[in-house]
Amino acid sequence: MRMNNMHTRSVSLAITLILALSPLVALADTSVSVAVPNHCTVTDTDGVAHTYSGQYLGICALEAALEAGSISGAEFSNAFPSLGLFVTSIGGTAADPTSQYWALYQNDGFASVGLSQMTVAADDTIMLELHDFSDNYLGTRFTFTASLIASTPSVSASATGASSLTLHDPFDISLALSYLAANQSADGSFDSSLTSDWAAIAFSSGGAGDALKKMQVLFASTTPELLSVTDYERHAMALEALGIDPYAAGGVDYIAPVLQAFDGTQIGNSSLVNDDIFALFPLLHAGYATSDGIIGNTVTFILSKQKDNGSWEESVDLTAAAIQALAGVRSLSGVDAALQKATGYLRAEQNEDGGWGNSFTTSWVLQALQALGDSPYDWTKSVYQTPRYYLATFQERDGGVEPVASDTATRVWATAYAIPATKGKTWNDVLKSFPKPTPAASTTAVAASSLGRSPTGDTLGRNPSVVDEPAGPTGEATPKIDMTLVASSSDDAVPVSSATEPETAIKMETPQATPSITPQLYQEEYGPGMTTEATDSPQSAESGAQTAAATNAPTPWLWSSIVSLFAWLF
C-alpha cells in the first residue's frame, strides 16, 4: 500500500492514514488563533456527519477554524472507516493521492494520532504541512493556536450560581436523518406534501442514502395537491433540491404558477411579502437572474416591506428567510444595506440562551447566519450558549427534534428544518439549478392552479373547502419527457440530459397534457378566532406547527386556518 512509504519514522500504517486529517490554506506559514469547543460535527465528502463530544479535540479545532473563516473548503474522506477521516483538499488545494499527504504536528512534535483522537489544551499549537511521500515539505504550512471556549459537562457552582450543570449532547445529524427515515412511508412520502417537501430538502443536504432515493422516485412521478402560491414555491424548492427539473416533474411545470402570480410588481397577494421572499429561491435556480424583471421588481418590493427595525413583519422567522433570499441577489441596489439592518434585528431578538425562542425559528436563523457568512460562534451569548447548542437541546435520544410527547408530524417538520441548519447549509446551498425550457420543448403541462387574479390584479387567497377541478387535456398527442436522475457520490441526484442515457439512471416517462389555467375568484373563510395576521413563529405561538401539519383534516374552518397561517409562514 502506498502509505508504507509515507513516513520514514517508525509510525504504523494506521496512524499514518489518520494523520492525513489536516486543513491548510494555500499560503505558506500562516498562523491563526482558534477557539476550540468541546463538541463538533464534521461532514465527510459522502455527506455523512461525524459528531465528537466531551473532549477538546484537534478535529473540533479544525472545524472551529473553518466556521470562523480562517480556513475554507476542507474536504474529509472516510475511505478507510476503521482509521477515521482524513483531509483530501483544503482551500481549493488537493493533495495528490498518488504522491502527497498532509502531515500533522502538535506542539512542534510529529503527532502520534490523528486530529479526531488528538486532545488539545489551552495554548497548544497544531501545525499542518503538505508533504510528499518521501516526507519532503512542499512549502505550505498552517499553524493555529488553541484556546478553549466550551465548558466541561460539570460546571462549578461559583461559575454558574448552581451546584452543577449538565450539558446536552451536540446535535447528531446522522441520528436526525435516521429519525426522518424511520417515519418515511414505503413510497418515500410523509404525512403531507408540506412535511414531504421539507424532508426532501433535509435529505438533499447530504447523508440520507436510500431515503433520498425513494423521495427522488416519488417526486419525479407524482403530482401533489397544492393550494397557494407558496405551496408551489415550496414544492419547486423541494424538486430542485432533489435534482428534479421543476419545469417537467412528472410532466408538470411547477414554475408556471409562480410566474402567473406576478403582477409586474410583486408575486401573489400584494398585502403579503412571504410569497415574494420564497419565490426567489426556486426562480433563481430555474434559469432566472437579477437581470430578469420578475427578480428585480420582486426584490424591490421585498425591500420596500422591510421595517425600520430591520425586520419583515416583526417576525424573526420571516426576517431570517428574507436574509437567505436576498443573500443571493447582493448585486442589486439596496440589498446590502437591508441585510445589515436585518442582522441588527436578529441580534436584538436573540435570547440569552443563544436561541430565538424555539427550534423552528432558530433553525432558520442559523441558515441566515450562514448566508451572511457569520460563524455561529460569533453569536455566542456565554461560555457554551451558541445558537447551535440551543438547537441541539431540542433533539431527543431517538434523533427527532421537539419533545417525544409532540405529535410525529411536528417532530418530523422540526427535524427537517434542523438538519440543514446544523450542517451549515442554506436553502440556496441545497437547491440545484435548471435552465429555462426552450420554446420548442415547452410541452410540459402547467400545474393546475387556482391562483387566479381579480380584475385589479390582486392575488386572492384560496378557499380550501372548495376543490377546483383542473381543465382537461387539449386532446393533442404530446411527446414524452425523460426525467433522468443520476445519483452522485454524495447521495444527491444530478439532473442530466436524456441523451446521456447512463446505465444506472432512473428514468421516468410521463405522458403529458397541457391544461389551461382559468383564473378563479373566491373568498377566504376563517373559523372562530382565526385572523389573517402573521404569527411570530413557524409554530404559530404554542402549537401552530401541530395544527398546520394536520393538512389532511377535513374541517373547512381548520383548512382555512392553515392557509391563513401559511400565507405568512410558508
C-alpha positions as CSV (number, residue, x, y, z in Angstrom):
1,M,0.0,0.0,0.0
2,R,1.4,3.4,-0.9
3,M,1.1,4.7,2.7
4,N,4.1,2.4,3.7
5,N,6.5,4.9,2.1
6,M,4.8,8.0,3.6
7,H,7.0,8.5,6.6
8,T,10.5,7.4,7.5
9,R,9.7,7.5,11.2
10,S,8.5,4.3,12.8
11,V,4.8,5.1,12.5
12,S,2.3,2.4,11.7
13,L,0.2,2.4,8.6
14,A,-3.0,3.0,10.6
15,I,-1.5,6.1,12.4
16,T,-0.2,7.4,9.1
17,L,-3.6,7.3,7.5
18,I,-5.2,9.1,10.4
19,L,-2.5,11.8,10.3
20,A,-3.9,12.9,6.9
21,L,-6.6,14.8,8.8
22,S,-5.1,18.3,8.2
23,P,-6.6,21.6,7.0
24,L,-4.5,24.1,5.2
25,V,-4.8,27.3,3.3
26,A,-2.9,27.9,0.1
27,L,-0.4,30.2,1.8
28,A,2.9,29.4,3.4
29,D,3.5,29.9,7.1
30,T,0.0,31.2,8.0
31,S,-0.9,31.3,11.7
32,V,-4.2,32.0,13.4
33,S,-5.8,31.6,16.8
34,V,-8.9,29.4,17.2
35,A,-11.4,29.0,19.9
36,V,-11.9,25.2,20.3
37,P,-15.3,23.9,21.6
38,N,-15.6,20.5,23.3
39,H,-18.1,19.3,20.7
40,C,-18.4,19.5,17.0
41,T,-19.9,17.8,13.9
42,V,-17.8,17.3,10.8
43,T,-19.3,16.1,7.5
44,D,-17.3,13.9,5.1
45,T,-17.2,14.0,1.3
46,D,-20.1,11.5,1.2
47,G,-22.3,13.8,3.2
48,V,-22.1,11.7,6.3
49,A,-21.8,13.6,9.6
50,H,-19.4,12.6,12.4
51,T,-20.0,14.0,15.8
52,Y,-17.4,14.4,18.5
53,S,-18.2,15.3,22.1
54,G,-16.9,15.5,25.6
55,Q,-13.3,16.4,24.8
56,Y,-11.3,19.2,23.3
57,L,-10.1,17.6,20.1
58,G,-8.0,18.6,17.2
59,I,-10.8,17.9,14.8
60,C,-13.0,20.4,16.6
61,A,-10.2,22.9,16.4
62,L,-10.2,22.5,12.7
63,E,-14.0,22.7,12.4
64,A,-14.0,25.9,14.5
65,A,-11.3,27.4,12.3
66,L,-13.4,26.6,9.2
67,E,-16.5,28.2,10.7
68,A,-14.5,31.3,11.7
69,G,-13.3,31.6,8.1
70,S,-9.7,31.1,9.0
71,I,-9.6,28.0,6.7
72,S,-12.0,27.4,3.8
73,G,-13.2,24.4,1.8
74,A,-11.6,21.5,3.7
75,E,-12.8,18.1,2.5
76,F,-12.7,14.9,4.6
77,S,-12.6,11.4,3.2
78,N,-13.8,8.3,5.0
79,A,-12.3,5.9,2.6
80,F,-10.8,3.9,5.5
81,P,-13.6,4.0,8.1
82,S,-11.7,2.0,10.7
83,L,-8.9,4.6,10.7
84,G,-11.0,7.7,10.7
85,L,-11.4,10.7,8.4
86,F,-8.6,12.3,6.5
87,V,-8.3,15.5,4.6
88,T,-8.1,15.4,0.8
89,S,-8.4,19.1,-0.1
90,I,-8.2,22.4,1.7
91,G,-8.9,25.9,0.4
92,G,-9.1,24.5,-3.2
93,T,-5.7,22.8,-2.9
94,A,-6.0,19.0,-3.1
95,A,-3.2,16.6,-2.1
96,D,-2.3,14.4,-5.0
97,P,-3.4,10.9,-3.7
98,T,-0.5,9.3,-5.6
99,S,2.3,11.3,-4.1
100,Q,1.2,13.7,-1.3
101,Y,-0.4,13.9,2.1
102,W,-1.0,16.4,4.9
103,A,1.4,15.9,7.9
104,L,0.2,16.8,11.4
105,Y,2.3,18.2,14.3
106,Q,1.3,19.1,17.8
107,N,3.5,21.5,19.9
108,D,6.3,21.2,17.3
109,G,6.4,17.4,17.6
110,F,5.2,14.9,15.0
111,A,1.8,13.8,16.1
112,S,1.3,10.1,17.1
113,V,-2.5,10.2,16.5
114,G,-4.9,11.9,14.1
115,L,-7.0,15.0,14.7
116,S,-10.0,13.0,15.7
117,Q,-8.0,11.4,18.5
118,M,-5.8,14.3,19.4
119,T,-6.7,16.1,22.7
120,V,-5.7,19.7,22.9
121,A,-5.1,22.1,25.8
122,A,-5.1,25.8,26.0
123,D,-2.2,27.4,24.1
124,D,-1.4,24.1,22.3
125,T,-0.2,24.6,18.7
126,I,-1.2,22.4,15.9
127,M,0.7,22.6,12.6
128,L,-0.2,21.1,9.3
129,E,2.2,20.7,6.4
130,L,1.8,19.4,2.8
131,H,4.4,16.6,2.3
132,D,5.3,14.2,-0.5
133,F,5.6,10.5,0.2
134,S,9.3,10.9,0.6
135,D,8.5,13.3,3.5
136,N,9.7,16.4,1.8
137,Y,8.0,19.6,2.9
138,L,6.3,21.2,-0.1
139,G,6.1,24.8,1.1
140,T,2.6,25.1,2.5
141,R,2.2,25.3,6.3
142,F,-0.7,26.3,8.5
143,T,-0.4,26.7,12.3
144,F,-3.1,27.5,14.8
145,T,-3.1,28.1,18.5
146,A,-5.9,26.8,20.6
147,S,-8.0,28.4,23.3
148,L,-10.9,26.6,24.9
149,I,-14.3,28.2,24.8
150,A,-16.8,25.5,25.9
151,S,-17.2,24.3,29.5
152,T,-16.8,20.7,30.6
153,P,-20.1,18.9,31.4
154,S,-19.8,19.8,35.0
155,V,-19.5,23.5,35.8
156,S,-18.7,24.8,39.3
157,A,-21.3,26.5,41.4
158,S,-19.1,29.6,41.6
159,A,-19.2,29.9,37.9
160,T,-23.0,29.3,37.4
161,G,-24.7,30.0,40.6
162,A,-25.9,26.4,40.8
163,S,-24.4,23.2,42.2
164,S,-23.8,21.7,38.8
165,L,-24.7,22.0,35.1
166,T,-25.2,19.1,32.7
167,L,-24.7,20.0,29.1
168,H,-26.8,18.5,26.3
169,D,-25.1,16.4,23.7
170,P,-24.2,18.1,20.4
171,F,-26.7,17.8,17.6
172,D,-26.4,14.4,16.0
173,I,-27.1,14.8,12.3
174,S,-26.9,11.1,11.4
175,L,-29.4,10.3,14.2
176,A,-31.7,13.0,12.9
177,L,-31.6,11.6,9.4
178,S,-32.3,8.2,10.8
179,Y,-35.4,9.5,12.6
180,L,-36.8,11.0,9.4
181,A,-36.1,7.8,7.5
182,A,-37.9,5.8,10.2
183,N,-41.0,7.9,9.8
184,Q,-41.0,7.8,6.0
185,S,-43.7,5.8,4.2
186,A,-42.7,2.9,2.0
187,D,-43.3,5.1,-1.1
188,G,-41.0,7.8,0.2
189,S,-43.6,10.2,1.4
190,F,-44.5,11.7,4.7
191,D,-47.9,12.6,6.2
192,S,-48.5,15.7,4.0
193,S,-47.0,17.5,1.0
194,L,-45.7,20.1,3.4
195,T,-43.6,17.8,5.5
196,S,-42.6,15.7,2.5
197,D,-41.2,18.9,0.8
198,W,-39.2,19.9,3.9
199,A,-38.0,16.4,4.4
200,A,-36.8,16.3,0.8
201,I,-34.8,19.5,1.4
202,A,-33.3,18.0,4.5
203,F,-32.4,14.7,2.8
204,S,-30.8,16.6,-0.1
205,S,-28.4,18.4,2.3
206,G,-26.4,15.1,2.3
207,G,-26.1,11.7,4.0
208,A,-29.7,10.4,3.5
209,G,-28.9,7.4,1.3
210,D,-31.9,5.3,0.3
211,A,-34.3,7.7,2.0
212,L,-33.3,10.3,-0.5
213,K,-33.5,8.0,-3.5
214,K,-37.1,7.0,-2.5
215,M,-38.1,10.6,-2.5
216,Q,-36.5,11.2,-5.8
217,V,-38.5,8.5,-7.4
218,L,-41.7,9.7,-5.7
219,F,-41.4,13.3,-6.6
220,A,-40.4,12.6,-10.2
221,S,-43.7,10.7,-10.8
222,T,-46.4,12.1,-8.5
223,T,-48.4,15.3,-8.5
224,P,-49.4,16.7,-5.1
225,E,-52.4,18.9,-4.4
226,L,-51.1,22.4,-3.9
227,L,-53.3,25.2,-2.6
228,S,-51.4,28.5,-2.7
229,V,-48.5,30.2,-4.5
230,T,-46.3,29.4,-1.5
231,D,-47.2,25.8,-1.9
232,Y,-45.9,25.9,-5.5
233,E,-42.8,27.7,-4.4
234,R,-42.0,25.3,-1.6
235,H,-42.6,22.2,-3.8
236,A,-40.4,23.7,-6.6
237,M,-37.7,24.2,-4.0
238,A,-38.0,20.5,-3.0
239,L,-37.8,19.3,-6.6
240,E,-34.7,21.4,-7.2
241,A,-33.1,20.1,-4.0
242,L,-33.8,16.5,-5.2
243,G,-32.2,17.3,-8.6
244,I,-35.5,17.1,-10.4
245,D,-36.4,19.7,-13.1
246,P,-39.3,21.8,-11.7
247,Y,-40.4,22.5,-15.3
248,A,-41.0,18.8,-16.0
249,A,-41.5,16.9,-12.8
250,G,-44.0,14.1,-13.6
251,G,-44.8,16.0,-16.8
252,V,-45.9,19.1,-14.9
253,D,-44.5,22.7,-14.8
254,Y,-44.4,23.9,-11.2
255,I,-42.7,27.2,-12.0
256,A,-45.5,28.5,-14.2
257,P,-48.0,29.1,-11.4
258,V,-45.4,31.3,-9.6
259,L,-44.8,33.3,-12.8
260,Q,-48.6,33.6,-13.3
261,A,-48.8,35.1,-9.8
262,F,-46.5,38.0,-10.7
263,D,-48.4,41.2,-11.4
264,G,-45.5,43.2,-12.7
265,T,-44.5,44.5,-9.3
266,Q,-44.8,41.5,-6.8
267,I,-45.8,37.9,-6.6
268,G,-49.1,36.7,-5.0
269,N,-51.0,38.7,-2.5
270,S,-49.9,42.3,-2.5
271,S,-50.6,42.6,1.2
272,L,-48.1,39.9,2.0
273,V,-44.4,39.6,1.5
274,N,-43.6,35.9,2.3
275,D,-44.8,34.8,-1.1
276,D,-42.3,37.2,-2.7
277,I,-39.5,36.1,-0.5
278,F,-40.0,32.4,-1.1
279,A,-40.4,32.9,-4.8
280,L,-36.8,34.0,-5.1
281,F,-35.4,30.6,-4.1
282,P,-37.0,28.4,-6.9
283,L,-36.8,31.1,-9.6
284,L,-33.1,31.8,-9.1
285,H,-32.5,28.1,-9.5
286,A,-34.8,27.9,-12.6
287,G,-32.9,30.0,-15.0
288,Y,-33.9,33.4,-13.7
289,A,-31.3,36.0,-12.8
290,T,-31.1,39.5,-11.4
291,S,-31.3,40.9,-15.0
292,D,-34.9,39.5,-15.3
293,G,-37.6,41.9,-14.5
294,I,-39.5,39.5,-12.2
295,I,-36.4,39.2,-10.0
296,G,-35.5,42.8,-9.9
297,N,-39.1,44.0,-9.3
298,T,-39.8,41.3,-6.6
299,V,-36.6,42.3,-4.8
300,T,-37.6,46.0,-4.9
301,F,-41.0,45.0,-3.4
302,I,-39.4,42.9,-0.7
303,L,-37.0,45.8,0.3
304,S,-40.0,48.2,0.4
305,K,-41.6,46.0,3.1
306,Q,-38.7,46.0,5.5
307,K,-39.5,47.7,8.8
308,D,-37.4,50.5,10.3
309,N,-36.1,48.0,12.9
310,G,-34.7,45.8,10.1
311,S,-37.4,43.1,10.3
312,W,-40.0,41.9,7.9
313,E,-43.5,41.8,9.6
314,E,-41.8,42.0,13.0
315,S,-41.0,38.3,12.6
316,V,-37.7,36.6,13.3
317,D,-38.7,33.7,11.0
318,L,-39.6,35.8,8.0
319,T,-36.6,38.1,8.5
320,A,-34.3,35.0,8.6
321,A,-35.9,33.7,5.4
322,A,-35.5,37.1,3.7
323,I,-31.8,37.2,4.6
324,Q,-31.4,33.8,2.9
325,A,-33.3,35.0,-0.2
326,L,-31.6,38.4,-0.5
327,A,-28.1,37.0,0.0
328,G,-28.4,35.5,-3.5
329,V,-29.1,38.9,-5.1
330,R,-26.5,41.1,-3.3
331,S,-25.6,42.8,-6.6
332,L,-28.9,44.6,-6.7
333,S,-29.2,48.1,-5.2
334,G,-30.2,48.4,-1.6
335,V,-29.7,44.7,-0.7
336,D,-26.5,45.0,1.3
337,A,-28.0,47.8,3.4
338,A,-31.1,45.8,4.0
339,L,-29.1,42.8,5.1
340,Q,-27.2,44.9,7.6
341,K,-30.4,46.2,9.1
342,A,-31.8,42.6,9.3
343,T,-28.7,41.4,11.0
344,G,-29.2,44.1,13.7
345,Y,-32.7,42.9,14.2
346,L,-31.7,39.3,14.7
347,R,-29.1,40.5,17.2
348,A,-31.7,42.4,19.2
349,E,-34.1,39.5,19.2
350,Q,-31.6,36.8,20.3
351,N,-32.2,35.4,23.8
352,E,-29.6,34.9,26.5
353,D,-29.7,31.2,26.0
354,G,-28.3,31.7,22.5
355,G,-31.5,30.9,20.6
356,W,-34.6,32.6,19.3
357,G,-37.4,31.1,21.3
358,N,-37.9,27.7,19.6
359,S,-36.3,25.1,17.4
360,F,-38.1,26.2,14.2
361,T,-37.1,29.8,14.4
362,T,-33.5,29.1,15.5
363,S,-33.0,26.7,12.6
364,W,-34.0,29.4,10.1
365,V,-31.7,31.9,11.8
366,L,-28.8,29.6,11.7
367,Q,-29.2,29.3,7.9
368,A,-29.5,33.1,7.7
369,L,-26.2,33.4,9.6
370,Q,-24.6,31.0,7.1
371,A,-26.0,33.1,4.2
372,L,-24.4,36.2,5.8
373,G,-21.1,34.5,6.2
374,D,-21.2,34.6,10.0
375,S,-20.0,31.9,12.3
376,P,-22.5,30.7,15.0
377,Y,-19.6,31.2,17.5
378,D,-19.8,35.0,16.7
379,W,-23.3,34.8,18.2
380,T,-22.3,33.2,21.5
381,K,-24.1,34.6,24.5
382,S,-22.0,33.0,27.1
383,V,-19.5,30.1,27.5
384,Y,-21.5,27.4,25.8
385,Q,-24.7,29.2,24.8
386,T,-24.4,29.3,21.0
387,P,-27.3,29.1,18.5
388,R,-26.2,25.6,17.6
389,Y,-26.1,24.4,21.2
390,Y,-29.5,25.9,21.8
391,L,-30.9,24.0,18.8
392,A,-29.2,20.8,20.0
393,T,-31.1,20.9,23.3
394,F,-34.3,20.2,21.4
395,Q,-33.0,16.9,20.0
396,E,-34.2,13.7,21.8
397,R,-32.5,10.4,22.1
398,D,-34.4,9.0,19.1
399,G,-32.9,11.7,16.9
400,G,-36.1,13.7,16.5
401,V,-36.4,17.4,17.4
402,E,-39.0,18.6,19.8
403,P,-40.3,16.6,22.8
404,V,-41.3,13.0,22.2
405,A,-44.8,13.9,23.6
406,S,-45.3,16.1,20.5
407,D,-47.1,14.6,17.5
408,T,-45.0,12.9,14.9
409,A,-45.8,15.5,12.1
410,T,-44.5,18.3,14.3
411,R,-41.3,16.4,15.1
412,V,-40.6,15.5,11.5
413,W,-41.2,19.0,10.5
414,A,-38.8,20.4,13.2
415,T,-36.2,17.8,12.4
416,A,-36.3,18.6,8.7
417,Y,-35.7,22.3,9.5
418,A,-32.8,21.5,11.9
419,I,-30.7,19.2,9.7
420,P,-29.5,21.7,7.0
421,A,-29.3,24.4,9.7
422,T,-26.9,22.3,11.8
423,K,-25.0,21.3,8.7
424,G,-24.4,24.9,7.9
425,K,-26.3,24.8,4.6
426,T,-28.7,27.5,3.3
427,W,-31.6,26.6,1.0
428,N,-29.6,28.1,-1.8
429,D,-26.8,25.8,-1.0
430,V,-29.1,22.7,-1.2
431,L,-31.0,23.6,-4.4
432,K,-29.7,22.6,-7.8
433,S,-30.1,24.8,-10.8
434,F,-32.0,24.2,-14.0
435,P,-32.3,26.3,-17.2
436,K,-35.4,27.8,-18.6
437,P,-37.1,25.5,-21.1
438,T,-36.7,26.4,-24.7
439,P,-39.9,27.3,-26.5
440,A,-39.7,24.2,-28.7
441,A,-39.5,22.0,-25.6
442,S,-42.4,23.6,-23.7
443,T,-44.7,20.7,-24.0
444,T,-44.9,20.1,-20.3
445,A,-48.3,20.5,-18.6
446,V,-48.7,23.6,-16.5
447,A,-49.6,22.7,-12.9
448,A,-53.4,23.0,-12.4
449,S,-53.7,26.1,-10.3
450,S,-56.4,28.2,-8.6
451,L,-54.0,31.1,-8.1
452,G,-56.2,33.4,-10.1
453,R,-56.2,37.2,-10.1
454,S,-59.0,39.6,-9.7
455,P,-59.6,42.4,-12.3
456,T,-57.5,44.7,-10.1
457,G,-54.5,42.3,-10.3
458,D,-54.6,41.1,-6.7
459,T,-53.9,37.5,-5.9
460,L,-56.8,36.1,-3.9
461,G,-56.5,33.6,-1.1
462,R,-57.8,30.1,-1.8
463,N,-60.8,28.7,0.0
464,P,-59.5,25.1,0.7
465,S,-63.0,23.8,1.3
466,V,-63.6,24.2,-2.4
467,V,-61.7,21.9,-4.7
468,D,-61.2,23.3,-8.2
469,E,-61.2,20.8,-11.0
470,P,-58.3,21.3,-13.4
471,A,-59.1,21.8,-17.0
472,G,-58.8,18.7,-19.2
473,P,-56.1,18.0,-21.7
474,T,-56.3,19.5,-25.1
475,G,-56.6,16.1,-26.7
476,E,-53.5,16.6,-28.8
477,A,-50.8,14.0,-28.7
478,T,-47.8,15.1,-26.7
479,P,-44.3,13.8,-26.6
480,K,-42.8,12.0,-23.7
481,I,-40.2,13.7,-21.5
482,D,-37.5,11.5,-19.9
483,M,-36.8,12.5,-16.3
484,T,-33.4,11.1,-15.6
485,L,-31.7,11.2,-12.2
486,V,-28.1,10.2,-11.6
487,A,-27.1,9.6,-8.0
488,S,-23.7,11.2,-7.2
489,S,-21.3,10.0,-4.5
490,S,-22.9,12.5,-2.1
491,D,-26.3,10.8,-2.5
492,D,-27.6,13.9,-4.3
493,A,-29.3,13.5,-7.6
494,V,-27.8,15.3,-10.6
495,P,-30.1,16.1,-13.5
496,V,-28.7,15.0,-16.8
497,S,-29.9,15.2,-20.4
498,S,-31.9,12.2,-21.6
499,A,-29.4,11.9,-24.4
500,T,-26.7,10.9,-21.8
501,E,-28.5,7.6,-21.1
502,P,-26.4,6.4,-18.2
503,E,-26.9,2.8,-17.4
504,T,-27.7,3.5,-13.7
505,A,-30.2,6.3,-14.4
506,I,-33.7,6.2,-13.1
507,K,-35.9,7.1,-16.0
508,M,-39.4,8.5,-15.5
509,E,-41.6,8.7,-18.6
510,T,-44.8,10.6,-18.1
511,P,-47.5,11.3,-20.8
512,Q,-48.2,15.0,-20.7
513,A,-51.2,17.2,-21.3
514,T,-51.4,20.9,-21.3
515,P,-54.4,22.0,-19.2
516,S,-55.5,25.6,-19.4
517,I,-55.5,27.6,-16.2
518,T,-58.6,29.6,-15.8
519,P,-58.5,32.5,-13.2
520,Q,-60.6,31.6,-10.2
521,L,-62.3,34.1,-7.9
522,Y,-63.1,33.1,-4.4
523,Q,-63.2,34.5,-0.9
524,E,-61.1,33.2,2.1
525,E,-63.1,31.8,5.0
526,Y,-61.9,31.8,8.6
527,G,-63.0,29.8,11.5
528,P,-63.7,31.0,15.1
529,G,-60.9,33.2,16.4
530,M,-58.8,33.0,13.2
531,T,-57.4,36.1,11.5
532,T,-55.1,36.9,8.6
533,E,-52.5,38.4,10.9
534,A,-49.0,36.9,10.8
535,T,-47.8,34.7,13.7
536,D,-44.4,35.2,15.2
537,S,-43.1,31.6,14.8
538,P,-43.2,28.7,12.5
539,Q,-45.0,27.0,15.3
540,S,-47.8,29.7,15.5
541,A,-47.2,30.5,19.1
542,E,-47.5,27.4,21.2
543,S,-48.8,24.7,18.9
544,G,-49.4,26.1,15.5
545,A,-47.0,23.6,13.9
546,Q,-49.2,20.8,15.1
547,T,-52.3,22.4,13.7
548,A,-50.6,23.4,10.4
549,A,-49.1,20.0,9.9
550,A,-52.5,18.3,10.1
551,T,-53.2,19.2,6.5
552,N,-55.5,16.2,5.9
553,A,-58.1,17.4,8.3
554,P,-61.5,17.7,6.6
555,T,-63.0,20.6,8.6
556,P,-63.4,23.7,6.4
557,W,-62.6,26.2,9.1
558,L,-59.4,24.3,10.0
559,W,-58.4,24.2,6.3
560,S,-58.7,28.0,6.0
561,S,-56.9,28.5,9.3
562,I,-54.0,26.5,7.9
563,V,-54.0,28.6,4.7
564,S,-54.1,31.8,6.8
565,L,-51.1,30.6,8.8
566,F,-49.0,29.6,5.8
567,A,-49.9,32.7,3.9
568,W,-47.5,34.3,6.4
569,L,-45.1,31.5,7.4
570,F,-44.6,29.4,4.3
